[in-house]
Amino acid sequence: MSRAVLSLGANLGDRAGALRAALTALKEHGLVARSTLYETPPWGPVEQPPYLNAVAVVRGDRDARGWLDLAHELEQAAGRTREVRWGARTLDVDVVTVTGDDGTPVISDDPELTLPHPRAHERAFVLVPWLTLDPTAALPARGKVADLVAALDPADVAAVVRWDHLH
């Protein structure tokens, strides 16, 4: 058994529908908790529309590679293609952290699955929803999520807006 934190994002097509479908599918794979949806500006060098993001916590009989495989299955079900790095997408699912049943974090420097996620600590669209979901959360080797959010540019944090309240 392991526990994983997944970050989900979509900015093409029916963004909310893609996220809700993925979150519904996660119920069959040990969904423990999920954040509300947040609208966020795109991240990275490619011009694109805003994202909807969410964070989910799952627990089940998978190892880290198994959680990555599930992330890819969810992306494929949403019609994800991978032509442009950091480009627009119908669904993006990142494995942020994986911990064993004893709470020990899985550490990996595999280029296909670096754990914890190498840029999660600098991404408000991951940290803000995760913090609202679990105020005691910590990112292995980086510290408490609350402290990581406090260290971000306040404008980046303010740009992560609860979407459920907008529509």
Beta strands, then each sheet from edge to edge (+ up, - down):
strand 1: 2-10
strand 2: 31-34
strand 3: 38-40
strand 4: 51-60
strand 5: 92-100
strand 6: 108-110
strand 7: 113-115
strand 8: 138-139
strand 9: 143-144
strand 10: 161-162
sheet 1: 2+ 4- 1+ 5-
sheet 2: 2+ 4- 3+ 10-
sheet 3: 6+ 7-
sheet 4: 8+ 9-
end
